Amino acid sequence: MKKSKKKAGFIIGGVAMAAVLGVTGVSLYANAATKVNSYVAENTDISQVLELNGTVRSDRVENIFANVDGKIATINVKPGDAVKKGDLLISFDEERIDYLIAMAEYDAQSALGNYRNSVEMGNRTQALYNEATINLDVLNKQIADTEAAIAEKQKQLTEKKAKLAGEGVRLQVDMMDKAADPNAQKEYQNLQKEALNNAYAQEANSEILALQEEISKLSTDLANFKEYKAEMTSQKAATATTRMTAGQKEQMEAMKAASELSAEETIKNLESLRDGIRAEFDGIVTSVNVTEGAEVARGMQLFTIESSSDIIIKCAVNKYDIVSVKEGQSAEVTIGRNNYTGKVVRVEKMVGSDASLATGIGVDILLDNPDGEIILGMDVKPRLSCAAAEDVISIPKEALNEEDDDAYVFVVENKKATRKKVETGIRNDDMIEVTSGLCAGDTVVWNSDANLKDGMEVKGY
């Protein structure tokens, strides 16, 4: 029987579309013919709708953490509550806030005192280092000058003594010459007196004594200079390793600035607790991790809010159906009593990235206009429009035979089943698009109980 033009559609996975195919296979019997079902190929509209398994989730999840220490006064929400932007979620104990602000101020003062003490100690150490450096330069010159003066005086003393000693030798020689001459006794006696005076002069000459005194004084000065130099050398060595370098000064300044900023931020955050913590967007509280009266520490997670305005359906698609899924495809889903529309916004490129997806491939569907009726965590079955074609030849899926890479159907020619190779396109659970191999008006036949063969006589089409 010839069918009129209609729209054919089906949901893959076993859910029937509203459109009824109207294909009624006619079972016929003939003495020499094989019983067949038949369908007249014609141009129709066909669509492919994929039904997925998914879970309602929020695309915006915010974990709220404590930014300072504090004490919880009241908790105004519990898991599952819907909240509006600006709603008070948690309030904090005012007395505890006052105490923590005072402690933060004391800590800031202590840090400033430590900084100033470090600066003063650094300046003092630097001053001692500078003093030692300057003094050592002066001492090195004084030592060099004193050693040179001692050497000069020592030279003068040596020359003076050598001169007197030479005079004494000359006198001794002259005395020896006069000692044997009876007529030179007077001269001999005079030479004896000069020799005695010379010997005395070598020991107590005023110039020699003055030179020796000067050398002694210079030697004492030299010893003092060297002793002071040793003291300054030790002072310089001790302060060289403890004085503050330019880098340490910069680091200390940076630490001071950081400490001040930290104190300011801490006090500012503590002051902000007076207004409690409020919802930053419309959403649903999915976890509360504290209790009233509890002390909370900086960095502790307090609760979690998931947006009710950014809703996705997280789906798991098997490896066979994923080839039909692309970003931008439209979708429909029923959540509770309401129907919603959306589109595919993400197709993951790996299997099992989400533990809840097992071995499936993740697909995210973003809802267009979510509302307050949506319940997070619900399991749903979104319907995805994968493909559609208008005015194309389509046949019932039962009429198609597939062997390896070949697809074929049987058409009636001269009351016999004739095998024809075909190429196919869009499919659903009822109909298959034929892109080549058939023409409108061809009658395809099939038998679900017996295999048709090329040339087999058939009736009932």
MIRO-508820 format. One record per residue (C-alpha): residue number from 1; x, y, z. Coordinates in Angstrom, 1 decimal. Each point is the difference from the previous one (the first is absolute). Example, Ala and Ser with C-alpha at 12.3 -4.5 7.8 and 13.67 -1.06 7.14 Angstrom:
BEGIN
LUMVEX  nr     px     py     pz
LUMVEX   1   12.3   -4.5    7.8
LUMVEX   2    1.4    3.4   -0.7
END
This chain:
BEGIN
LUMVEX  nr     px     py     pz
LUMVEX   1    0.0    0.0    0.0
LUMVEX   2    1.3    3.4   -0.9
LUMVEX   3    0.5    2.4    2.9
LUMVEX   4   -0.6    3.8    0.0
LUMVEX   5    2.8    2.5    0.8
LUMVEX   6    0.6    0.3    3.8
LUMVEX   7    2.7    1.0    2.5
LUMVEX   8    1.8   -2.9    1.5
LUMVEX   9    1.9    0.3    3.4
LUMVEX  10    1.2   -2.1    2.9
LUMVEX  11    2.0    0.2    3.1
LUMVEX  12    3.1   -2.3    0.0
LUMVEX  13   -0.1   -2.2    3.1
LUMVEX  14   -3.5   -1.3   -0.2
LUMVEX  15   -2.2    3.1    0.6
LUMVEX  16   -2.5    0.4   -2.8
LUMVEX  17   -0.7    3.4   -1.7
LUMVEX  18   -3.4    1.4   -0.2
LUMVEX  19   -0.2   -0.4   -3.8
LUMVEX  20   -1.5   -3.3   -0.9
LUMVEX  21    1.7   -1.7   -3.0
LUMVEX  22   -3.1   -1.8   -1.1
LUMVEX  23    1.9   -2.8   -1.7
LUMVEX  24   -2.2   -3.0    0.1
LUMVEX  25    1.7   -3.0   -1.3
LUMVEX  26   -2.5   -2.1   -2.0
LUMVEX  27    0.5   -3.7    0.4
LUMVEX  28   -1.1   -1.9   -3.1
LUMVEX  29    0.0   -3.6   -0.9
LUMVEX  30    0.3   -1.5   -3.4
LUMVEX  31    0.5   -3.5   -1.3
LUMVEX  32    3.4    0.8   -1.5
LUMVEX  33    0.8    3.3    1.6
LUMVEX  34    1.7    1.0    3.2
LUMVEX  35   -1.8    2.0    2.6
LUMVEX  36    1.3    3.6    0.1
LUMVEX  37   -0.5    3.3    1.6
LUMVEX  38    0.2    3.0   -2.3
LUMVEX  39    0.5    3.7    0.0
LUMVEX  40   -0.1    2.5   -2.9
LUMVEX  41    3.1    2.2    0.2
LUMVEX  42   -0.9    3.7   -0.1
LUMVEX  43    1.3    3.4    1.0
LUMVEX  44   -0.5    0.8    3.6
LUMVEX  45    1.5    2.0    2.9
LUMVEX  46    2.2   -1.9    2.4
LUMVEX  47    1.7    1.0    3.2
LUMVEX  48    2.5   -1.7    2.4
LUMVEX  49   -0.5    0.7    3.7
LUMVEX  50    2.4   -1.4    2.5
LUMVEX  51   -1.2   -0.6    3.5
LUMVEX  52    2.8    0.3    2.6
LUMVEX  53    0.3   -0.8    3.7
LUMVEX  54    1.0    3.1    2.0
LUMVEX  55    0.1    1.7    3.3
LUMVEX  56   -1.0    3.6    0.9
LUMVEX  57    2.9    2.0    1.2
LUMVEX  58    1.1    3.6    0.4
LUMVEX  59    2.6    1.4   -2.3
LUMVEX  60    1.0    2.5    2.7
LUMVEX  61    1.1   -1.5    3.3
LUMVEX  62    1.6    2.2    2.6
LUMVEX  63    1.6   -1.2    3.2
LUMVEX  64    0.0    2.7    2.7
LUMVEX  65    3.1    0.1    2.2
LUMVEX  66    0.7    2.0    3.2
LUMVEX  67    2.4    2.8   -0.9
LUMVEX  68    0.9    0.7    3.7
LUMVEX  69   -0.4   -1.7    3.3
LUMVEX  70   -3.4    0.4    1.6
LUMVEX  71   -2.8   -1.5    2.0
LUMVEX  72   -3.4   -1.0   -1.5
LUMVEX  73   -3.0    1.7    1.7
LUMVEX  74   -2.9   -1.2   -2.2
LUMVEX  75   -0.5   -2.2   -3.1
LUMVEX  76   -3.0    0.9   -2.0
LUMVEX  77    0.0   -2.7   -2.6
LUMVEX  78    0.3   -3.8   -0.3
LUMVEX  79    0.8   -2.3   -2.9
LUMVEX  80   -2.7    0.1   -2.7
LUMVEX  81   -1.2    3.6    0.8
LUMVEX  82   -0.5    2.3   -2.9
LUMVEX  83    1.5    3.5    0.5
LUMVEX  84   -0.2    3.3   -1.8
LUMVEX  85    2.9    2.4   -0.6
LUMVEX  86    0.6    2.0    3.2
LUMVEX  87   -1.6   -2.4    2.4
LUMVEX  88    1.8   -0.3    3.3
LUMVEX  89    1.5   -3.5    0.3
LUMVEX  90    2.3    0.2    3.1
LUMVEX  91    0.5    2.7    2.7
LUMVEX  92    3.0    0.3    2.3
LUMVEX  93    0.5    0.7    3.7
LUMVEX  94    0.5    3.8    0.5
LUMVEX  95    2.1   -0.4    3.2
LUMVEX  96    2.3   -2.4   -1.7
LUMVEX  97    0.4    2.4   -2.9
LUMVEX  98    1.0    2.8    2.4
LUMVEX  99    2.5   -2.2    1.7
LUMVEX 100    1.6   -1.2   -3.3
LUMVEX 101    0.2    3.6   -1.3
LUMVEX 102    1.8    1.1    3.2
LUMVEX 103    2.5   -2.9   -0.3
LUMVEX 104    0.6    0.9   -3.7
LUMVEX 105    0.8    3.6    1.1
LUMVEX 106    2.4   -1.2    2.7
LUMVEX 107    1.7   -2.4   -2.4
LUMVEX 108    0.4    3.0   -2.4
LUMVEX 109    1.6    2.1    2.7
LUMVEX 110    2.3   -2.9    1.0
LUMVEX 111    1.1   -0.4   -3.6
LUMVEX 112    0.7    3.7   -0.3
LUMVEX 113    2.1   -0.1    3.2
LUMVEX 114    2.0   -2.9   -1.3
LUMVEX 115    0.6    1.9   -3.2
LUMVEX 116    1.2    3.1    1.8
LUMVEX 117    2.3   -2.0    2.3
LUMVEX 118    1.5   -1.8   -2.9
LUMVEX 119    0.6    3.3   -1.7
LUMVEX 120    1.7    1.5    3.1
LUMVEX 121    2.2   -3.1    0.5
LUMVEX 122    0.9    0.0   -3.7
LUMVEX 123    0.9    3.7    0.2
LUMVEX 124    2.1   -0.6    3.1
LUMVEX 125    1.9   -2.9   -1.6
LUMVEX 126    0.5    2.0   -3.1
LUMVEX 127    1.5    2.9    2.0
LUMVEX 128    2.4   -2.4    1.8
LUMVEX 129    1.1   -1.4   -3.4
LUMVEX 130    0.5    3.5   -1.4
LUMVEX 131    1.9    1.1    3.1
LUMVEX 132    2.4   -3.0   -0.3
LUMVEX 133    0.4    0.5   -3.7
LUMVEX 134    1.0    3.7    0.4
LUMVEX 135    2.3   -0.7    3.0
LUMVEX 136    1.8   -2.8   -1.8
LUMVEX 137    0.8    2.4   -2.8
LUMVEX 138    1.4    2.5    2.4
LUMVEX 139    1.8   -2.6    2.1
LUMVEX 140    1.7   -1.6   -3.0
LUMVEX 141    1.4    3.4   -0.9
LUMVEX 142    1.1    0.8    3.6
LUMVEX 143    1.7   -3.4    0.3
LUMVEX 144    1.8    0.5   -3.3
LUMVEX 145    1.1    3.5    0.9
LUMVEX 146    1.2   -1.1    3.5
LUMVEX 147    1.9   -3.0   -1.4
LUMVEX 148    1.7    2.4   -2.4
LUMVEX 149    0.8    2.5    2.8
LUMVEX 150    1.5   -2.8    2.1
LUMVEX 151    2.1   -1.2   -2.8
LUMVEX 152    1.3    3.6   -0.6
LUMVEX 153    0.8    0.5    3.6
LUMVEX 154    1.7   -3.4    0.3
LUMVEX 155    2.1    0.9   -3.0
LUMVEX 156    1.0    3.3    1.6
LUMVEX 157    0.8   -1.8    3.3
LUMVEX 158    2.1   -2.5   -1.8
LUMVEX 159    1.9    2.6   -2.0
LUMVEX 160    0.7    2.0    3.2
LUMVEX 161    1.2   -3.0    1.9
LUMVEX 162    2.2   -1.0   -2.9
LUMVEX 163    1.5    3.4   -0.2
LUMVEX 164    0.9    0.0    3.8
LUMVEX 165    1.3   -3.5   -0.3
LUMVEX 166    2.2    0.9   -2.8
LUMVEX 167    1.4    3.0    1.9
LUMVEX 168    0.7   -2.3    3.0
LUMVEX 169    1.9   -2.4   -2.3
LUMVEX 170    2.1    2.9   -1.3
LUMVEX 171    0.7    1.1    3.6
LUMVEX 172    1.1   -3.5    1.0
LUMVEX 173    2.4   -0.1   -3.0
LUMVEX 174    1.5    3.4    0.9
LUMVEX 175    0.4   -1.1    3.6
LUMVEX 176    1.9   -3.0   -1.1
LUMVEX 177    2.4    2.1   -2.0
LUMVEX 178    0.6    2.5    2.9
LUMVEX 179    0.3   -2.6    2.7
LUMVEX 180    3.6   -1.0   -1.1
LUMVEX 181    1.2    3.5   -0.4
LUMVEX 182    1.4    1.4    3.3
LUMVEX 183   -0.2    3.5   -1.4
LUMVEX 184   -3.7   -0.4   -0.9
LUMVEX 185   -1.4   -0.8    3.5
LUMVEX 186   -1.9    3.3    0.2
LUMVEX 187   -1.7   -0.8   -3.3
LUMVEX 188   -0.6   -3.6    1.1
LUMVEX 189   -1.9    1.2    3.0
LUMVEX 190   -2.0    2.4   -2.1
LUMVEX 191   -0.9   -2.9   -2.3
LUMVEX 192   -1.1   -2.1    3.1
LUMVEX 193   -2.3    2.8    1.0
LUMVEX 194   -1.5    0.2   -3.5
LUMVEX 195   -0.4   -3.7   -0.1
LUMVEX 196   -1.8    0.0    3.3
LUMVEX 197   -2.3    2.8   -1.2
LUMVEX 198   -0.6   -1.9   -3.2
LUMVEX 199   -1.0   -3.2    1.9
LUMVEX 200   -2.4    2.0    2.2
LUMVEX 201   -1.4    1.7   -3.1
LUMVEX 202   -0.7   -3.3   -1.7
LUMVEX 203   -2.2   -0.9    3.0
LUMVEX 204   -1.4    3.4    1.2
LUMVEX 205    0.2    2.3   -2.9
LUMVEX 206   -2.9    2.4    0.1
LUMVEX 207   -0.8   -0.5   -3.7
LUMVEX 208    0.1   -3.8    0.4
LUMVEX 209   -2.2    0.2    3.1
LUMVEX 210   -2.5    2.2   -1.8
LUMVEX 211   -0.1   -2.3   -3.0
LUMVEX 212   -0.5   -3.0    2.2
LUMVEX 213   -2.8    1.8    1.9
LUMVEX 214   -1.7    0.9   -3.3
LUMVEX 215    0.3   -3.6   -1.2
LUMVEX 216   -1.4   -1.3    3.2
LUMVEX 217   -3.0    2.4   -0.2
LUMVEX 218   -0.6   -0.8   -3.6
LUMVEX 219    0.2   -3.7    0.8
LUMVEX 220   -2.6    0.4    2.7
LUMVEX 221   -2.3    1.9   -2.4
LUMVEX 222    0.5   -2.7   -2.6
LUMVEX 223   -1.0   -2.7    2.5
LUMVEX 224   -3.2    2.0    0.9
LUMVEX 225   -0.8    0.6   -3.7
LUMVEX 226    0.3   -3.8   -0.7
LUMVEX 227   -2.1   -0.9    3.1
LUMVEX 228   -2.7    2.4   -1.1
LUMVEX 229    0.2   -1.3   -3.5
LUMVEX 230   -0.6   -3.5    1.2
LUMVEX 231   -3.0    1.2    1.9
LUMVEX 232   -1.4    1.8   -3.0
LUMVEX 233    0.7   -3.0   -2.3
LUMVEX 234   -2.0   -2.2    2.4
LUMVEX 235   -2.8    2.6    0.1
LUMVEX 236   -0.2    0.2   -3.8
LUMVEX 237    0.1   -3.8   -0.4
LUMVEX 238   -2.8   -0.4    2.6
LUMVEX 239   -2.3    2.7   -1.5
LUMVEX 240    0.7   -0.9   -3.6
LUMVEX 241   -2.0   -3.2    0.4
LUMVEX 242   -2.8    1.5    2.1
LUMVEX 243   -0.5    3.3   -1.6
LUMVEX 244   -3.1    0.4   -2.2
LUMVEX 245    0.5   -0.3   -3.7
LUMVEX 246   -1.9    2.1   -2.6
LUMVEX 247   -2.0   -3.1   -0.9
LUMVEX 248   -0.9   -0.7    3.6
LUMVEX 249   -1.2    3.6    0.4
LUMVEX 250   -2.2   -0.4   -3.0
LUMVEX 251   -1.3   -3.3    1.3
LUMVEX 252   -0.7    1.5    3.4
LUMVEX 253   -1.8    2.9   -1.6
LUMVEX 254   -2.1   -2.4   -2.1
LUMVEX 255   -0.8   -2.1    3.0
LUMVEX 256   -1.1    3.1    1.9
LUMVEX 257   -2.3    1.0   -2.9
LUMVEX 258   -1.3   -3.5   -0.3
LUMVEX 259   -0.7   -0.2    3.7
LUMVEX 260   -1.9    3.3   -0.1
LUMVEX 261   -2.0   -1.1   -3.0
LUMVEX 262   -0.8   -3.3    1.7
LUMVEX 263   -1.1    1.7    3.2
LUMVEX 264   -2.2    2.4   -2.0
LUMVEX 265   -1.5   -2.8   -2.0
LUMVEX 266   -0.6   -2.1    3.2
LUMVEX 267   -1.7    2.9    1.7
LUMVEX 268   -2.0    0.8   -3.1
LUMVEX 269   -1.2   -3.6   -0.3
LUMVEX 270   -0.8   -0.2    3.7
LUMVEX 271   -2.1    3.2   -0.3
LUMVEX 272   -1.8   -1.5   -3.0
LUMVEX 273   -1.1   -3.0    2.2
LUMVEX 274   -2.2    2.4    1.9
LUMVEX 275   -2.4   -0.2   -3.0
LUMVEX 276    0.4   -3.8   -0.1
LUMVEX 277    0.3   -2.0   -3.3
LUMVEX 278   -2.7    0.5   -2.6
LUMVEX 279   -0.8   -1.8   -3.2
LUMVEX 280    1.7    1.5   -3.0
LUMVEX 281   -2.5   -1.6   -2.5
LUMVEX 282   -3.3   -1.9   -0.1
LUMVEX 283    0.6   -3.6    0.8
LUMVEX 284   -0.4   -3.1    2.1
LUMVEX 285    2.1   -0.7    3.1
LUMVEX 286    1.4   -3.5   -0.5
LUMVEX 287    2.2   -0.3    3.1
LUMVEX 288    0.5    1.6    3.4
LUMVEX 289    3.2   -0.9    1.7
LUMVEX 290   -0.2    1.9    3.3
LUMVEX 291   -2.3    0.3    3.0
LUMVEX 292   -1.2    2.9    2.1
LUMVEX 293    2.5    1.0    2.7
LUMVEX 294    2.9   -1.6   -1.8
LUMVEX 295    3.4    1.7   -0.4
LUMVEX 296    1.1    0.1   -3.6
LUMVEX 297    3.5    0.6   -1.3
LUMVEX 298    1.2    1.8   -3.1
LUMVEX 299   -0.3   -2.2   -3.0
LUMVEX 300   -2.6   -2.3    1.5
LUMVEX 301   -2.9   -0.9   -2.4
LUMVEX 302   -3.3    1.2    1.4
LUMVEX 303   -2.6   -1.0   -2.6
LUMVEX 304   -0.7   -0.5   -3.7
LUMVEX 305   -2.5    1.7   -2.2
LUMVEX 306   -0.9   -1.1   -3.5
LUMVEX 307   -1.6    2.5   -2.4
LUMVEX 308   -3.6   -0.6   -1.0
LUMVEX 309    0.4    2.2   -3.0
LUMVEX 310    2.8   -1.9   -1.7
LUMVEX 311   -1.3   -3.6   -0.4
LUMVEX 312    1.5   -2.7   -2.0
LUMVEX 313   -1.0   -3.6   -0.7
LUMVEX 314    3.0   -2.2    0.4
LUMVEX 315   -0.4   -3.0   -2.3
LUMVEX 316    1.9   -3.1   -0.8
LUMVEX 317    0.0   -1.1   -3.6
LUMVEX 318    1.2   -3.4   -1.2
LUMVEX 319    2.6   -0.3   -2.7
LUMVEX 320   -2.6   -1.0   -2.7
LUMVEX 321   -2.3    3.0    0.5
LUMVEX 322    2.8    2.7    0.6
LUMVEX 323    0.6    0.2   -3.8
LUMVEX 324   -3.5    1.6   -0.3
LUMVEX 325    0.6    2.6    2.7
LUMVEX 326    1.5    3.5   -0.8
LUMVEX 327    0.2    3.3    1.8
LUMVEX 328   -2.9    2.3   -0.7
LUMVEX 329   -2.6   -2.7   -0.5
LUMVEX 330   -3.3    0.8    1.7
LUMVEX 331   -1.5   -2.1    2.7
LUMVEX 332   -3.2   -0.3    2.1
LUMVEX 333   -0.3   -1.4    3.5
LUMVEX 334   -2.7   -0.5    2.6
LUMVEX 335    0.9    0.8    3.6
LUMVEX 336   -2.8   -0.6    2.4
LUMVEX 337   -3.2    1.3   -1.5
LUMVEX 338    1.7    2.5   -2.4
LUMVEX 339    1.6   -0.2   -3.4
LUMVEX 340    3.1    1.9   -0.9
LUMVEX 341    2.1    0.6   -3.0
LUMVEX 342    3.8    0.2   -0.4
LUMVEX 343    2.9   -0.7   -2.2
LUMVEX 344    3.2   -2.0    0.1
LUMVEX 345    2.9    2.2    1.2
LUMVEX 346    2.7   -2.6    0.6
LUMVEX 347    1.0   -3.4   -1.3
LUMVEX 348    2.9   -1.5    1.9
LUMVEX 349    3.0   -1.5   -1.9
LUMVEX 350    0.6   -2.9    2.4
LUMVEX 351   -1.9   -2.8    1.6
LUMVEX 352   -0.9   -0.1    3.7
LUMVEX 353    1.4    3.5    1.0
LUMVEX 354   -2.8    0.1    2.6
LUMVEX 355   -0.2   -2.9    2.4
LUMVEX 356   -3.8    0.2   -0.2
LUMVEX 357    0.1   -0.6   -3.8
LUMVEX 358    1.8   -3.3    0.4
LUMVEX 359    1.2   -0.9   -3.5
LUMVEX 360   -2.2    2.5   -1.8
LUMVEX 361    1.0    3.1   -1.8
LUMVEX 362   -1.0    3.2    1.7
LUMVEX 363   -2.5    2.4   -1.7
LUMVEX 364   -1.2    3.2    1.5
LUMVEX 365   -3.4    1.5   -0.9
LUMVEX 366   -0.5    3.6    1.2
LUMVEX 367   -3.7    0.9    0.7
LUMVEX 368   -1.2    3.2   -1.6
LUMVEX 369   -2.4    1.2    2.7
LUMVEX 370    0.3   -1.8    3.2
LUMVEX 371   -2.3    0.9    2.9
LUMVEX 372   -0.6   -0.5    3.7
LUMVEX 373   -1.8   -3.3   -0.6
LUMVEX 374    3.2   -1.8   -1.0
LUMVEX 375    1.3   -2.5    2.5
LUMVEX 376    3.7   -0.8   -0.1
LUMVEX 377    1.2   -3.5   -0.1
LUMVEX 378   -3.1   -1.4   -1.7
LUMVEX 379    0.5   -2.7   -2.6
LUMVEX 380   -1.6    1.0   -3.3
LUMVEX 381   -0.1   -1.1   -3.6
LUMVEX 382    0.7    2.9   -2.4
LUMVEX 383   -1.0   -0.4   -3.6
LUMVEX 384    2.6    1.2   -2.5
LUMVEX 385   -0.8    0.9   -3.5
LUMVEX 386    2.9   -1.5   -1.9
LUMVEX 387   -1.1    0.2   -3.7
LUMVEX 388   -3.0    0.7   -2.2
LUMVEX 389   -0.8   -0.1   -3.7
LUMVEX 390   -3.0    1.1   -2.0
LUMVEX 391   -1.5   -1.5   -3.1
LUMVEX 392    2.3   -3.0   -0.2
LUMVEX 393   -0.7   -3.7   -0.8
LUMVEX 394   -0.3   -2.1    3.1
LUMVEX 395   -1.0   -3.6    0.7
LUMVEX 396   -0.8   -2.1    3.2
LUMVEX 397    3.2   -1.2    1.7
LUMVEX 398   -1.3   -3.6   -0.4
LUMVEX 399    0.3    0.3   -3.7
LUMVEX 400    3.8    0.6    0.1
LUMVEX 401    2.5   -2.8   -0.2
LUMVEX 402    3.6    0.6    1.0
LUMVEX 403    3.0   -2.4   -0.5
LUMVEX 404    3.4    1.3    0.9
LUMVEX 405    0.3    3.3   -1.9
LUMVEX 406   -2.9   -0.8   -2.5
LUMVEX 407   -3.6    1.2    0.5
LUMVEX 408   -2.8   -1.2   -2.3
LUMVEX 409   -3.7   -0.3   -0.2
LUMVEX 410   -2.5   -2.1   -2.1
LUMVEX 411   -2.4    1.7   -2.3
LUMVEX 412   -2.8   -1.5   -2.1
LUMVEX 413    0.7   -0.4   -3.7
LUMVEX 414   -2.2   -2.2   -2.1
LUMVEX 415   -1.5   -1.5    3.2
LUMVEX 416    3.5   -1.1    1.2
LUMVEX 417    2.3    1.3    2.7
LUMVEX 418    2.9    1.7   -1.6
LUMVEX 419    3.1    0.9    2.1
LUMVEX 420    1.2    3.6   -0.2
LUMVEX 421    3.0    1.5    1.6
LUMVEX 422   -0.7    3.3    1.9
LUMVEX 423    1.7    2.6    2.0
LUMVEX 424   -1.5    1.4    3.2
LUMVEX 425   -0.1    3.2    2.0
LUMVEX 426   -1.9    1.0    3.1
LUMVEX 427   -1.5   -2.7    2.1
LUMVEX 428   -2.4   -0.3    2.9
LUMVEX 429   -1.6   -3.0    1.6
LUMVEX 430   -2.7   -0.2   -2.7
LUMVEX 431    1.3    1.5   -3.2
LUMVEX 432    3.2    0.2   -2.0
LUMVEX 433    0.8    2.6   -2.7
LUMVEX 434    1.2   -1.5   -3.3
LUMVEX 435    2.3    2.4   -1.8
LUMVEX 436    0.5   -2.1   -3.1
LUMVEX 437   -1.2   -3.3   -1.6
LUMVEX 438   -3.8    0.7    0.3
LUMVEX 439   -2.5    2.2   -1.7
LUMVEX 440   -3.3    1.3    1.2
LUMVEX 441   -2.7   -2.6   -0.9
LUMVEX 442    2.3   -3.0    0.4
LUMVEX 443   -1.7   -2.7    2.1
LUMVEX 444    2.4   -1.5    2.6
LUMVEX 445   -0.8   -3.4    1.5
LUMVEX 446    1.3   -2.0    2.9
LUMVEX 447   -0.8   -3.2    1.9
LUMVEX 448    0.7   -0.2    3.7
LUMVEX 449   -0.4   -3.8    0.1
LUMVEX 450    1.9   -1.0   -3.1
LUMVEX 451    2.9    1.3   -2.0
LUMVEX 452   -0.8    1.4   -3.3
LUMVEX 453    2.2   -0.8   -3.0
LUMVEX 454    0.6    1.9   -3.2
LUMVEX 455   -2.7   -1.1   -2.6
LUMVEX 456   -2.3   -1.6    2.6
LUMVEX 457   -3.7    0.3   -1.0
LUMVEX 458   -2.0    2.1    2.5
LUMVEX 459   -3.6    1.1    0.4
LUMVEX 460   -2.0    2.2    2.2
LUMVEX 461    1.8    3.3   -0.8
END
